[in-house]
Amino acid sequence: MKFYKDHYDVIIIGGALAGLSSALMLADKGKSVLVLERHNLPGGIATSFVRGGIEIEAALHEMMSIGEKNNRLKVGKFLDDMGVDIEWLKVPEAYHASFPGVEVTLHPGFETFAKEIDAVVPGTYDKVLAVLSLCHTVFDSVNELSIHPMSKPMMLLKHEAFVKTAGYSTKEVLDTFHLPKEALDLLAPYWIYVGTGFSELPFTIFSVLMADYIGYGSYIPKKLSHEMSLKMAERAEAMGVQIEYRQHVEKILVKDGRVYGVRTARGDEIYADYVISAAYPNKVYTSMIEPLSEVPEKAIKMVNGRRLSLSAFSVIMILDKPAEELGIKDYSIFRGDSADTDKHYDDLKTLGPYKYITCICHNLGNPSVTPEGTCSFSITTLPRVDGWKTVRAEDYDRVKHEVAKQLIDDMSDYFGVNLLDHVLEIVIETPMTIAHYTGMWNGCIYGYAHTMSDHIVARLQTAEEEHFIDGLEFAGAHQISGDGMGPAVTNGRKAAKNVLDAMARKEAAK
Ligand SMILES: Cc1cc2nc3c(=O)[nH]c(=O)nc-3n(C[C@H](O)[C@H](O)[C@H](O)COP(=O)(O)OP(=O)(O)OC[C@H]3O[C@@H](n4cnc5c(N)ncnc54)[C@H](O)[C@@H]3O)c2cc1C
């Protein structure tokens, strides 16, 4: 029996959340699908590892777009509809914000959130609620327009707030509310999840972020993000998808402007009408298309014209005491020496010291995640790839340990406990770890930066023009919905939808 079929409808490069979402959707429509994953496990960054007999989450802090069981948002609903049965836990708070002079824990739910800010900065309830309500209106428009594109005049009529704010940055729109600085600071923490300072961050992106996380809360899978990856892979296989691990795709085969297959590092040539790639367009257009003469100049201009977004630096520790004994009270802490997002975004270009961090104590959202008497605590910052690209191999170990020490010292001061005295296990993830593990271009986990000159709305308008090779689609943080595990699912679905639409057009033209 041959290992591969003679031909597939679709080959998917990468068996992580985006690729598996494409696979599920295509298999659901009866297409023959092959997923080629270079690792021996599905999930990419949505994975875990074991140290000292303890399974440790590699990345996930919290996921957006899941929603309650009886009121799912788009990602939760898709997974339910596909029969991917995940035990979700709701994260108990939005976040604890820690800035000089401010220590406050805020909870999801628009009114609750506004009330809690009002308790710290009196007199701001109505304005904060108005900001959140505007975010919610824009969020609803984005959701509707991404499914039902409509003419510009109709958009103006039905989605006025979306249209009116689309051309403005988060800072510009927030300034119109004339909120005191202390209240604005408390609306800032999630900026790091989309990785652009407020002067450059399109308000559309901020709206989606705030409406989803604050309006509906965030979720984690009880058995870590790897539960999601494994269950998606298992379900895809049950639906007929062929998944092959340890198969690194080196080349995407193209003739006369159209894909016809791939070649793996093992030398297998496998044929298909469509290819969906998790590998970044930068990598695909500069080294994976065979022959490279099939890459149009415009594709190179497109990848060179976009700015890569953030990577991650994370210190993940298993500590020898329960959270409460170490003074850790919150699942999620965002901490900075200020809430100045533009300044922090600039600092992220460097190798530290990093003055804006996000911490998770997993046990406070998932009590049994580590053995009794211990807890899992991670400190993460999201540096831009520029700085880390300058680190020489001989300096890597030293730089990595210096940065980790700075972050641990900062949180030790904060809790008044030397966390290093309590470490049972410790793992340090750097942009290099991520680049090495997932093949992500420069270790960039966030795709291309959202900016006012490369705006999501413009990207939606030009998506069709960015199809440089027939039959080739992309699925990953580098696509329209951007970074994160929820958006990875949405990006995977969008790539599958593009393939299904193209197949339907081809069928109709026969
Ligand atoms: C420390 C950290 C914390 C994070 N926290 C959160 C969070 O709290 N919430 C959130 O939503 N997101 C978070 N993220 C981001 C999130 O993990 C990613 O955005 C998401 O998992 C990306 O999924 P993906 O499917 O697009 O890509 P990836 O997970 O990068 O997967 C790409 C896959 O393709 C495979 N591949 C690549 N090239 C090839 C090839 N040539 N041949 C075969 N296989 C190939 C790789 O092996 C990999 O499996 C975090 C990330 C990190 C690093």
The ligand as an SDF file (V2000), in Angstrom:
LIG
                    3D

 53 58  0  0  0  0  0  0  0  0999 V2000
    4.6250   32.2720   25.2570 C   0  0  0  0  0  0  0  0  0  0  0  0
    3.4010   32.3950   24.3960 C   0  0  0  0  0  0  0  0  0  0  0  0
    2.1990   32.7470   24.9920 C   0  0  0  0  0  0  0  0  0  0  0  0
    1.0480   32.8330   24.2210 C   0  0  0  0  0  0  0  0  0  0  0  0
   -0.1240   33.1210   24.8400 N   0  0  0  0  0  0  0  0  0  0  0  0
   -1.2730   33.1330   24.1380 C   0  0  0  0  0  0  0  0  0  0  0  0
   -2.5150   33.3380   24.7930 C   0  0  0  0  0  0  0  0  0  0  0  0
   -2.5980   33.4900   25.9980 O   0  0  0  0  0  0  0  0  0  0  0  0
   -3.6420   33.3570   24.0450 N   0  0  0  0  0  0  0  0  0  0  0  0
   -3.6260   33.1600   22.7070 C   0  0  0  0  0  0  0  0  0  0  0  0
   -4.6940   33.1600   22.1030 O   0  0  0  0  0  0  0  0  0  0  0  0
   -2.4550   32.9610   22.0440 N   0  0  0  0  0  0  0  0  0  0  0  0
   -1.2800   32.9440   22.7330 C   0  0  0  0  0  0  0  0  0  0  0  0
   -0.0900   32.7530   22.0800 N   0  0  0  0  0  0  0  0  0  0  0  0
   -0.0700   32.7470   20.6100 C   0  0  0  0  0  0  0  0  0  0  0  0
   -0.6120   31.4460   20.0430 C   0  0  0  0  0  0  0  0  0  0  0  0
    0.0120   30.3950   20.6990 O   0  0  0  0  0  0  0  0  0  0  0  0
   -0.3810   31.3660   18.5530 C   0  0  0  0  0  0  0  0  0  0  0  0
   -0.8330   32.5510   17.9240 O   0  0  0  0  0  0  0  0  0  0  0  0
   -1.1360   30.2040   17.9080 C   0  0  0  0  0  0  0  0  0  0  0  0
   -1.0130   29.0370   18.6760 O   0  0  0  0  0  0  0  0  0  0  0  0
   -0.5940   30.0190   16.5280 C   0  0  0  0  0  0  0  0  0  0  0  0
   -1.1740   28.9050   15.9370 O   0  0  0  0  0  0  0  0  0  0  0  0
   -0.8630   28.5690   14.4170 P   0  0  0  0  0  0  0  0  0  0  0  0
   -1.6480   27.3660   14.0600 O   0  0  0  0  0  0  0  0  0  0  0  0
   -1.1230   29.7740   13.5890 O   0  0  0  0  0  0  0  0  0  0  0  0
    0.7090   28.3790   14.3230 O   0  0  0  0  0  0  0  0  0  0  0  0
    1.8190   27.5200   15.0730 P   0  0  0  0  0  0  0  0  0  0  0  0
    1.3640   27.0740   16.3990 O   0  0  0  0  0  0  0  0  0  0  0  0
    3.0790   28.2680   14.9670 O   0  0  0  0  0  0  0  0  0  0  0  0
    1.9650   26.2700   14.1780 O   0  0  0  0  0  0  0  0  0  0  0  0
    2.6330   26.1930   12.9620 C   0  0  0  0  0  0  0  0  0  0  0  0
    2.7550   24.7000   12.6940 C   0  0  0  0  0  0  0  0  0  0  0  0
    3.2420   24.4820   11.3970 O   0  0  0  0  0  0  0  0  0  0  0  0
    4.2910   23.5360   11.4420 C   0  0  0  0  0  0  0  0  0  0  0  0
    5.1520   23.8250   10.2960 N   0  0  0  0  0  0  0  0  0  0  0  0
    5.7350   25.0230    9.9970 C   0  0  0  0  0  0  0  0  0  0  0  0
    6.4520   24.9130    8.8660 N   0  0  0  0  0  0  0  0  0  0  0  0
    6.2890   23.6360    8.4340 C   0  0  0  0  0  0  0  0  0  0  0  0
    6.7800   22.9210    7.3120 C   0  0  0  0  0  0  0  0  0  0  0  0
    7.5610   23.5190    6.4020 N   0  0  0  0  0  0  0  0  0  0  0  0
    6.4310   21.6230    7.1850 N   0  0  0  0  0  0  0  0  0  0  0  0
    5.6270   21.0140    8.0900 C   0  0  0  0  0  0  0  0  0  0  0  0
    5.1480   21.6450    9.1830 N   0  0  0  0  0  0  0  0  0  0  0  0
    5.4560   22.9400    9.3370 C   0  0  0  0  0  0  0  0  0  0  0  0
    4.9590   23.7680   12.7930 C   0  0  0  0  0  0  0  0  0  0  0  0
    5.6910   22.6710   13.2380 O   0  0  0  0  0  0  0  0  0  0  0  0
    3.7410   24.0470   13.6670 C   0  0  0  0  0  0  0  0  0  0  0  0
    3.1630   22.8670   14.1760 O   0  0  0  0  0  0  0  0  0  0  0  0
    1.0910   32.6130   22.8180 C   0  0  0  0  0  0  0  0  0  0  0  0
    2.2970   32.2490   22.2290 C   0  0  0  0  0  0  0  0  0  0  0  0
    3.4480   32.1390   23.0050 C   0  0  0  0  0  0  0  0  0  0  0  0
    4.7110   31.7210   22.3470 C   0  0  0  0  0  0  0  0  0  0  0  0
  1  2  1  0
  2  3  1  0
  2 52  2  0
  3  4  2  0
  4  5  1  0
  4 50  1  0
  5  6  2  0
  6  7  1  0
  6 13  1  0
  7  8  2  0
  7  9  1  0
  9 10  1  0
 10 11  2  0
 10 12  1  0
 12 13  2  0
 13 14  1  0
 14 15  1  0
 14 50  1  0
 15 16  1  0
 16 17  1  0
 16 18  1  0
 18 19  1  0
 18 20  1  0
 20 21  1  0
 20 22  1  0
 22 23  1  0
 23 24  1  0
 24 25  2  0
 24 26  1  0
 24 27  1  0
 27 28  1  0
 28 29  2  0
 28 30  1  0
 28 31  1  0
 31 32  1  0
 32 33  1  0
 33 34  1  0
 33 48  1  0
 34 35  1  0
 35 36  1  0
 35 46  1  0
 36 37  1  0
 36 45  1  0
 37 38  2  0
 38 39  1  0
 39 40  1  0
 39 45  2  0
 40 41  1  0
 40 42  2  0
 42 43  1  0
 43 44  2  0
 44 45  1  0
 46 47  1  0
 46 48  1  0
 48 49  1  0
 50 51  2  0
 51 52  1  0
 52 53  1  0
M  END
$$$$
